[in-house]
Amino acid sequence: MALIAPSLLSADFLNLGSDIDMINNSEADWFHLDVMDGLFVPNISYGMPIIAQIKKRAKKTCDVHLMVVEPQRYLEDFKKAGADYLTVHYETGYHIHRTLTSIRALGMKAGLAINPHTPVEMVKDIIHDIDLLLVMSINPGFGGQKFLPTTFNKIREARQLIDQSGSKTLIEIDGGVTLENISDIIAAGADVLVAGNTVFAAPDPADMIKRLKQAGK
C-alpha cells in the first residue's frame, strides 16, 4: 500500500495548526514539507523556524524536501528543526554522496530528488546511499501543476534499478498527483505519493486523503 504525504505548501497558513491536526487525524502517513530559497527554484516558501513549530504538533513522519542551493550548509539545522527524512536535489551538484552520508550520520533518512530532465541512471552508483528517491513529476517551485506523463517511464526505470540493486530505496512522486492518476503511478512502481493541491483544494481534505489512500491499495 502506497504512503500518502500531504504537502503543507498548499495548506492554509493562517490556520496551519488546524491543518496539521487534520493530517494527524487522517489516514495520511507523512507530512511533506517543501523548503524553497528563491534561487534553486523561482519561489520562496518557509524554513527551519516554521518546520520546528510544525514538528511540535505533528504526530507523523516529517519528510523535508530542500529545493535550495548548497543544501549541505543546512543539514544540522534541519535535523534540529525535526526532519525525519531530508531530501536534497541531485542538480545542486555538490558532493552528493558526501551530503547523503552526512544526512544519515545525523540520524535522518537521506533523500535524493531528481528533476524532470535528470535521467534515473545518474543515481545508479549511489542508489544504496539513498533511502528515498524523489522523482519530480513537475518542474519544482510551485504547486498546482499538471503531472508530466514522461514520469511514468522514469518511475519504471527507478523501480528496475532499485530491484536489481537490492536496495531498499523508496520511490516518492511529487507533483500533480490526483485520484485520476494515482493508480497508474503506483502500478509503475511508486511507494510514496505527495499530494498538495489535490488535498487542500478539496471540500473535505481528510476525505480526499482517505480516497487517495484507498486508490493506492
C-alpha positions as a Python dict, from the first residue, in 0.01 Angstrom:
ca = {
    (1, 'M'): (0, 0, 0),
    (2, 'A'): (139, 339, -100),
    (3, 'L'): (213, 607, 157),
    (4, 'I'): (32, 941, 125),
    (5, 'A'): (222, 1258, 217),
    (6, 'P'): (14, 1577, 205),
    (7, 'S'): (224, 1882, 121),
    (8, 'L'): (180, 2169, 364),
    (9, 'L'): (286, 2409, 89),
    (10, 'S'): (-82, 2407, -11),
    (11, 'A'): (-215, 2441, 344),
    (12, 'D'): (-384, 2749, 491),
    (13, 'F'): (-101, 2919, 681),
    (14, 'L'): (-345, 3134, 875),
    (15, 'N'): (-486, 2810, 1015),
    (16, 'L'): (-178, 2590, 1000),
    (17, 'G'): (-241, 2426, 1336),
    (18, 'S'): (-584, 2309, 1222),
    (19, 'D'): (-442, 2165, 900),
    (20, 'I'): (-170, 1982, 1096),
    (21, 'D'): (-434, 1834, 1326),
    (22, 'M'): (-638, 1731, 1022),
    (23, 'I'): (-341, 1537, 884),
    (24, 'N'): (-267, 1388, 1225),
    (25, 'N'): (-624, 1256, 1246),
    (26, 'S'): (-645, 1148, 881),
    (27, 'E'): (-523, 836, 701),
    (28, 'A'): (-216, 1025, 576),
    (29, 'D'): (121, 870, 654),
    (30, 'W'): (368, 1160, 635),
    (31, 'F'): (389, 1538, 634),
    (32, 'H'): (568, 1667, 323),
    (33, 'L'): (748, 1997, 387),
    (34, 'D'): (883, 2195, 91),
    (35, 'V'): (1168, 2438, 153),
    (36, 'M'): (1240, 2682, -132),
    (37, 'D'): (1506, 2953, -141),
    (38, 'G'): (1414, 3157, -449),
    (39, 'L'): (1745, 3059, -611),
    (40, 'F'): (1731, 2688, -688),
    (41, 'V'): (1362, 2737, -772),
    (42, 'P'): (1176, 3062, -853),
    (43, 'N'): (976, 3065, -532),
    (44, 'I'): (1030, 3113, -157),
    (45, 'S'): (839, 2908, 100),
    (46, 'Y'): (947, 2857, 463),
    (47, 'G'): (1245, 2736, 660),
    (48, 'M'): (1367, 2592, 986),
    (49, 'P'): (1160, 2800, 1232),
    (50, 'I'): (830, 2700, 1069),
    (51, 'I'): (933, 2335, 1047),
    (52, 'A'): (1031, 2339, 1414),
    (53, 'Q'): (681, 2462, 1502),
    (54, 'I'): (518, 2205, 1274),
    (55, 'K'): (723, 1931, 1440),
    (56, 'K'): (588, 2025, 1784),
    (57, 'R'): (234, 1948, 1667),
    (58, 'A'): (287, 1680, 1402),
    (59, 'K'): (241, 1319, 1510),
    (60, 'K'): (366, 1164, 1187),
    (61, 'T'): (689, 1147, 988),
    (62, 'C'): (821, 1484, 870),
    (63, 'D'): (950, 1450, 515),
    (64, 'V'): (1152, 1763, 435),
    (65, 'H'): (1232, 1845, 71),
    (66, 'L'): (1509, 2100, 22),
    (67, 'M'): (1484, 2294, -303),
    (68, 'V'): (1783, 2512, -217),
    (69, 'V'): (2136, 2577, -335),
    (70, 'E'): (2418, 2445, -115),
    (71, 'P'): (2191, 2223, 97),
    (72, 'Q'): (2495, 2078, 276),
    (73, 'R'): (2516, 2405, 473),
    (74, 'Y'): (2186, 2340, 650),
    (75, 'L'): (2179, 1969, 735),
    (76, 'E'): (2229, 2010, 1110),
    (77, 'D'): (1977, 2293, 1122),
    (78, 'F'): (1706, 2080, 966),
    (79, 'K'): (1790, 1792, 1197),
    (80, 'K'): (1741, 2025, 1494),
    (81, 'A'): (1416, 2151, 1340),
    (82, 'G'): (1279, 1797, 1334),
    (83, 'A'): (1328, 1646, 989),
    (84, 'D'): (1291, 1268, 977),
    (85, 'Y'): (1363, 1242, 605),
    (86, 'L'): (1580, 1510, 446),
    (87, 'T'): (1589, 1525, 67),
    (88, 'V'): (1836, 1726, -140),
    (89, 'H'): (1846, 1769, -517),
    (90, 'Y'): (2090, 1589, -742),
    (91, 'E'): (2106, 1904, -953),
    (92, 'T'): (2274, 2103, -677),
    (93, 'G'): (2580, 1909, -789),
    (94, 'Y'): (2799, 1948, -480),
    (95, 'H'): (2945, 1623, -341),
    (96, 'I'): (2608, 1448, -340),
    (97, 'H'): (2745, 1126, -191),
    (98, 'R'): (2907, 1318, 96),
    (99, 'T'): (2585, 1508, 160),
    (100, 'L'): (2376, 1188, 170),
    (101, 'T'): (2627, 1028, 407),
    (102, 'S'): (2616, 1334, 632),
    (103, 'I'): (2236, 1327, 645),
    (104, 'R'): (2244, 966, 762),
    (105, 'A'): (2521, 1037, 1012),
    (106, 'L'): (2296, 1298, 1170),
    (107, 'G'): (2028, 1033, 1225),
    (108, 'M'): (1793, 1123, 941),
    (109, 'K'): (1688, 924, 637),
    (110, 'A'): (1861, 1051, 324),
    (111, 'G'): (1657, 1151, 23),
    (112, 'L'): (1770, 1249, -325),
    (113, 'A'): (1543, 1432, -568),
    (114, 'I'): (1577, 1438, -946),
    (115, 'N'): (1411, 1697, -1169),
    (116, 'P'): (1214, 1600, -1483),
    (117, 'H'): (1517, 1647, -1710),
    (118, 'T'): (1756, 1436, -1496),
    (119, 'P'): (1788, 1069, -1606),
    (120, 'V'): (1742, 799, -1343),
    (121, 'E'): (2072, 640, -1448),
    (122, 'M'): (2257, 934, -1293),
    (123, 'V'): (2192, 790, -945),
    (124, 'K'): (2277, 426, -1014),
    (125, 'D'): (2618, 441, -846),
    (126, 'I'): (2477, 583, -522),
    (127, 'I'): (2140, 407, -501),
    (128, 'H'): (2247, 218, -186),
    (129, 'D'): (2311, 550, -13),
    (130, 'I'): (1959, 679, -87),
    (131, 'D'): (1669, 597, 145),
    (132, 'L'): (1421, 795, -63),
    (133, 'L'): (1440, 871, -436),
    (134, 'L'): (1210, 1164, -509),
    (135, 'V'): (1114, 1172, -876),
    (136, 'M'): (976, 1515, -958),
    (137, 'S'): (670, 1482, -1180),
    (138, 'I'): (654, 1860, -1234),
    (139, 'N'): (916, 2131, -1260),
    (140, 'P'): (980, 2223, -895),
    (141, 'G'): (882, 2553, -743),
    (142, 'F'): (505, 2582, -748),
    (143, 'G'): (209, 2366, -650),
    (144, 'G'): (-95, 2302, -867),
    (145, 'Q'): (95, 2194, -1180),
    (146, 'K'): (-11, 1904, -1403),
    (147, 'F'): (165, 1568, -1383),
    (148, 'L'): (422, 1516, -1661),
    (149, 'P'): (340, 1187, -1844),
    (150, 'T'): (710, 1118, -1909),
    (151, 'T'): (736, 1049, -1534),
    (152, 'F'): (583, 703, -1576),
    (153, 'N'): (889, 575, -1763),
    (154, 'K'): (1118, 727, -1501),
    (155, 'I'): (928, 552, -1222),
    (156, 'R'): (959, 220, -1402),
    (157, 'E'): (1331, 278, -1459),
    (158, 'A'): (1380, 366, -1092),
    (159, 'R'): (1187, 59, -982),
    (160, 'Q'): (1404, -164, -1201),
    (161, 'L'): (1724, -5, -1073),
    (162, 'I'): (1621, -45, -711),
    (163, 'D'): (1500, -403, -751),
    (164, 'Q'): (1810, -511, -942),
    (165, 'S'): (2045, -343, -694),
    (166, 'G'): (1876, -499, -394),
    (167, 'S'): (1849, -163, -221),
    (168, 'K'): (1550, -71, -6),
    (169, 'T'): (1513, 279, -150),
    (170, 'L'): (1159, 414, -156),
    (171, 'I'): (1033, 593, -468),
    (172, 'E'): (845, 914, -397),
    (173, 'I'): (647, 1112, -656),
    (174, 'D'): (586, 1484, -613),
    (175, 'G'): (364, 1694, -839),
    (176, 'G'): (25, 1661, -999),
    (177, 'V'): (-89, 1351, -808),
    (178, 'T'): (-466, 1312, -837),
    (179, 'L'): (-736, 1049, -792),
    (180, 'E'): (-731, 1003, -1167),
    (181, 'N'): (-363, 908, -1198),
    (182, 'I'): (-264, 766, -860),
    (183, 'S'): (-336, 403, -954),
    (184, 'D'): (-117, 427, -1265),
    (185, 'I'): (162, 595, -1066),
    (186, 'I'): (161, 314, -811),
    (187, 'A'): (140, 49, -1082),
    (188, 'A'): (457, 194, -1233),
    (189, 'G'): (637, 133, -902),
    (190, 'A'): (597, 432, -670),
    (191, 'D'): (589, 390, -291),
    (192, 'V'): (514, 741, -160),
    (193, 'L'): (279, 998, -315),
    (194, 'V'): (296, 1368, -233),
    (195, 'A'): (-35, 1550, -272),
    (196, 'G'): (-77, 1920, -206),
    (197, 'N'): (-339, 2100, -409),
    (198, 'T'): (-538, 1777, -456),
    (199, 'V'): (-580, 1752, -79),
    (200, 'F'): (-611, 2110, 36),
    (201, 'A'): (-830, 2236, -250),
    (202, 'A'): (-1082, 1958, -185),
    (203, 'P'): (-1405, 2044, 1),
    (204, 'D'): (-1312, 1781, 260),
    (205, 'P'): (-931, 1735, 272),
    (206, 'A'): (-945, 1441, 517),
    (207, 'D'): (-1191, 1259, 293),
    (208, 'M'): (-967, 1325, -9),
    (209, 'I'): (-673, 1173, 179),
    (210, 'K'): (-890, 870, 255),
    (211, 'R'): (-985, 838, -112),
    (212, 'L'): (-623, 867, -224),
    (213, 'K'): (-523, 605, 31),
    (214, 'Q'): (-795, 368, -92),
    (215, 'A'): (-697, 425, -455),
    (216, 'G'): (-340, 342, -360),
    (217, 'K'): (-415, -6, -230),
}
